[in-house]
Amino acid sequence: MSSHLGTGAETTSATLSGSGGDSTTDGTGAGHDGGGKLGSVFWASLGISAVFVAWAVLFTDNLNEVTNDSLNWVTATFGWTYLAVTLAILVFLVFLAFSPAGDIRLGKDSDRPEFSTLTWFAMILSAVMGIGLVSYGVAEPISHLATPPHGLAEPNTPAAAVRALQYSYFDWGLHAWAIFAVFGLAIAYSTYRKGRRTLVSQLFVPLLGDRVNGPIGKAIDVLAVFATLFGTTTSLGLGALQVNNGLGRLFGVPVNSVSQVLIIAAVTSVFTLSAVTGVSKGIKFLSQGSSLLAAALFVFMLIVGPAVFIANLYIESVGQWATDFFRMSLQGTAFGGLEWMQWWTYFMMAWWVSWGAFVGVFLARISRGRTIRGFITGVLVVPSVVFFTWFTVFGGTAIHLDLFEGGDIAKQTTADINSAFFATLDHFPLATATSVIAIILVVMFFVSGADANTYVLSMMTSDGSLTPRRPVLILWGVLTGVTAVVLMLAGGLNALQNTVIVTSLPLLVIIAGLAVSFWKELSADRKEKTDVAL
């Protein structure tokens, strides 16, 4: 993922304060600009992260053993909660959009959107378009073609092709954006309408009152930081694997841990420097440039690929997804399939949860003045349609190659999941040029997304300051890169996936809690407004 958020220390003062750039308060008049104080949240987050890095370096085998055991226990015991909570949040948001509360604005009643609707949609798409589209745009559908989810079809058949896209839509669609939307709504309402600090703990004021400023609130913020850190490192790891695979295909660069560490180190240096120096024009260029390159690659594939087949597959797959929506939403592992769910659905859900705070902050930043109904509709529908279309065009093309043109993309993907996208491009004209574009895309997403996340981590550990100190920005940038490196060396993609699932579970509970808290505050405010009117 990427965004316009991470524009560095010089420009972030306006990140959550709207166009005027006024600093937000906690409701008591206490401002939180000037870099923010480094309190217990900072030191606890830093300490836990440092211990984890040391553990990965000094006791790698033990780390792998513990994370594997933890993964199996978490998914076997609580895996169903990822399904139940995300579906409940989605239903809650749809209900909210159609309720009278949908007319409430994210800000003062007199506030109006800072950006036009088209610009707002474009900015949401810039947050959507990211490493995951290249990493999984082909890899997930083609993997499901070879191994259909839950045994719902015979491998490598037309029925498997439909199921492949149906489950790709499920993993990357409404459920993911429901998590982001509820975070964004709660943050925007708390910050713009209630004037609180931009901290996850502040979203629990309706439930916990002043206790959010005590140990409970600190624990919530630390858990949010920890989950966000591992969501970022997972994306960095995936990006490094993709770049390494592409460079290996094009230029013979060795595909190994040494190359991947060097890639992570180089990109970490770039996004940390960007976050510190405040190169807002550079980040704006990255966001706009990556969107244009992604659009160009999409149009190219639509032209050279099997367009009629893709259109038909799109319609049929969307129909199957809609028909099976609630069954998929609640299909767990009572009768097996735990390993498949760990590799796909549980991992995807955990990844979205770990990105909740970051994307929520971004969505809040660009949505001041919008109604709750408009916010929910735009955030749920637009990104989902983009993902569905992207996966159908690239994944559907790969499926067509394997089913009808003797391709071996599924076989290559089984050997190395990071080869799927490039293996598909190899079948079409200008393969070298399009592969170079894909590598550039990943790097651009890599830098802009990590830059923004470095800012959010710094903000959350600086008492919600909108202008974190440069040493804090540098620290979190370096720590993000180091954590990605040690996890890559500890076990590659498996280690990244295992860790993000295990560390996201507490944040899933927090997300469920903030939804309840948000509804409680919304109901109380509407009741108060009604009483005043009477």
Sequence and secondary structure as in RCSB ss.txt:
>XXXX:A:sequence
MSSHLGTGAETTSATLSGSGGDSTTDGTGAGHDGGGKLGSVFWASLGISAVFVAWAVLFTDNLNEVTNDSLNWVT
ATFGWTYLAVTLAILVFLVFLAFSPAGDIRLGKDSDRPEFSTLTWFAMILSAVMGIGLVSYGVAEPISHLATPPH
GLAEPNTPAAAVRALQYSYFDWGLHAWAIFAVFGLAIAYSTYRKGRRTLVSQLFVPLLGDRVNGPIGKAIDVLAV
FATLFGTTTSLGLGALQVNNGLGRLFGVPVNSVSQVLIIAAVTSVFTLSAVTGVSKGIKFLSQGSSLLAAALFVF
MLIVGPAVFIANLYIESVGQWATDFFRMSLQGTAFGGLEWMQWWTYFMMAWWVSWGAFVGVFLARISRGRTIRGF
ITGVLVVPSVVFFTWFTVFGGTAIHLDLFEGGDIAKQTTADINSAFFATLDHFPLATATSVIAIILVVMFFVSGA
DANTYVLSMMTSDGSLTPRRPVLILWGVLTGVTAVVLMLAGGLNALQNTVIVTSLPLLVIIAGLAVSFWKELSAD
RKEKTDVAL
>XXXX:A:secstr
   S    TTTGGGTTTTTTT   B SSS B  TT    HHHHHHHHHHHHHHHHHHH HHHHHHHHHHHHHHHH
HHHHHHHHHHHHHHHHHHHHHHHSGGGG BSS TT   SS HHHHHHHHHHHH SHHHHHHTTHHHHHHHHS GG
G S TTSHHHHHHHHHHHHHHHSHHHHHHHHHHHHHHHIIIIIT   S GGGGGHHHHGGGGGSHHHHHHHHHHH
HHHHHHHHHHHHHHHHHHHHHHHHHH    SHHHHHHHHHHHHHHHHHHHHHT HHHHHHHHHHHHHHHHHHHHH
HHHHS HHHHHHHHHHHHHHHHHTHHHHHT  STTS HHHHHHTHHHHHHHHHHTHHHHHHHHHHH TT BHHHH
HHHHHHHHHHHHHHHHHHHHHHHHHHHHHS   HHHHHHH GGGHHHHHHTTSTTHHHHHHHHHHHHHHHHHHHH
HHHHHHHHHHTTTT SS  HHHHHHHHHHHHHHHHHHHHHHHHHHHHHHHHHHHHHHHHHHHHHHHHHHHHHHHH
HHHHHHHH 
